[in-house]
Amino acid sequence: MSKTDAHIDDTPLVARLKQRDKSALEELIHIHGAKMYGVALQFMRNESDAREVMQDALVSIWNKIGSFEGKSAFTSWIYRVTANAGLMALRKKKRRENDISLDAVGSDDDDAPLPALQLSDKRPLPDKVAMTGELGEQVRAAISQLPEPYRVAVLLRDVEELPMSEVMQETGLSEAALKSRLHRARLALREALLPYLKGHDIQKS
Amino acid sequence: MNPLEKFLGSAFGCCDVERLLFEYVQGTLEPEVKHRLDDHFRDCPPCIEFLRTYRQTIDVTKQFCCNKVEIPAEVRAKLKEFIHAEL
């Protein structure tokens, strides 16, 4: 019988990891790997790079489990480790490709909106349809279409809910630049998802 | 505040909403500024709707962004190999 994250007691798993039991890492993947992989894919947008992010995340978890004190939920900790691994992988990729810096993407000072995100289907949902997988698909499609620096800001702040100060540290952005980037990303996402948002109350899970 | 001061623009308009929306949603606006924005929202249904959908965007981003994705068998096998070879 599968369990949701909310019902899983990770205490034995954490104890085994701290005792350097490698089979515990396999069990970690079995229980939490699907969510970690979802996070990795949202950062990297392809399977091969997402696998490398998973590997990097496993290395971090293995090396840092000794310092995990249980102040936050284990699941929050491992998903944050995965998000950080994704961010580092994107930076490494940019340096390799000799492309523009992950953090320097035009000006965060101007207020010009981002180009419209193109989703495949913008039909509004019927009035009384509860939010189903369709909205989820559109949300994920919209996020993956954001230019990388904007996607990273949204993933770190709105998804992982890192404090602004931490996101500033991870991205190297000033507070004003980060706010501008986040705001423009949200406006672009809102515009793309408007047919699904207008007049509908989202049932929170 | 006398009626003339109010007429001359101490009240906020729709153009102020987008400029202040980030801070408003974050809850970091100065109380006086928030109060003036709330006054505007009371009389402006389109801006209320804009605020609602902006907040909804943040909510659904969090809710639906990174769903569980079944790890392909080949990737799972490589991760297992990695665990035993590299760690």
Interface residues (C-beta under 8 A of the other chain):
Chain A: K22 L25 E26 I29 G33 A34 K35 Y37 G38 V39 L41 Q42 E47 A50 R51 M54 Q55 L58 V59 W62 Y79 M131 L135 G136 V139 R140 I143 V154 L155 D158 V159 E161 K179 L182 H183 R186 L187 L189 R190 L193 L194 L197 K198 I202 K204 S205
Chain B: E18 L21 F22 E23 E49 T53 Y54 Q56 T57 I58 D59 V60 T61 K62 Q63 F64 C65 C66 N67 K68 V69 E70 I71 P72 V75 R76 K78 L79 K80 F82 I83 H84 E86 L87
